[in-house]
């Protein structure tokens, strides 16, 4: 037989043997202490109630019983909080870490939902509106909780018909920049464009020609435009450019002559009216710059002399 002795149980393992193996030792100790405090406290409460309420008036006995129970509950709460304070702190730290990770992982979805709430609560736009957002121009054809679908439109000066491409935008984009809602094709609005000219031109005559072309282009819809402008200004509660036209003269950053034109017209007619006025202005400048017969003969003579002066150089080469 071997001389080995049976292993002696460690004194500290008595409490550990009373709890399941999957419960950590600190939690097991806290559970044991909590159970002991509850048993002792409620035992003392029962004894105190029996001692304080014997041979007393029922009303006074009920008051003493209420006081003893309140004190007992307060003692139990303070004792349990002291025992479990460290575990509560660890739990709160773990929950905070989980919440931070959850927010980081779902940040885009949260921003999309926030953008949807902003669109709905702020009445930014609806299906059928034409919007400009972050350089994207299109007509809203659908919107949901996470995204907005638009039909892409070309730049304003290239027309107002769709390109046929559908763009889906996450609603988070509504939180990153301004949203501009444009007028509908059958609405009147102030259309602005600029004519930039090089070389000396008769400014007053050119301005008068542009004004005459603008007046002729807007004559047919002037009454409707005036009524629509009155209604739009009243609804907006602010002054809106129009009705009619406005032509101002200015210069660019490099000193070129510019004519800034504003037309209060239908959205769907803005491109055609701009083209008509531009052609009228350029044709007028072309007619004004027609060279007179005497000047043409002078330019021909200068060209002949330059050619004759270049012949000896060509022969020498």
Secondary structure, 3 states (H helix, E strand, C coil): CCCCCCCCCCCCHHHHCCCCCCCCHHHHHHHHHHHHHHHHHHHHHHHHHHHHHCCCCHHHHHHHHHHHHHHHHHHHHHHHHHHHHHHHHHHHHHHHHHHHHHHHHCHHHHHHHHHHHHHHHHCCCCCCCEEEECCEEEEEEEECCCEEEEEEECCHHHCCCEEEEEEEEEHHHHHCCCEEEECCCCCEEEEEEEEEECCCCCHHHHHHHHHHHHHHHHCCCHHHHHHHHHHHHHHHCCCCCCCCEEEEEEECCCCCEEEEEEEEEEHHHHHHHHHHHHHHHHHHHHHHCCCCHHHHHHHHHHHHHHHHHHHHHHHHC
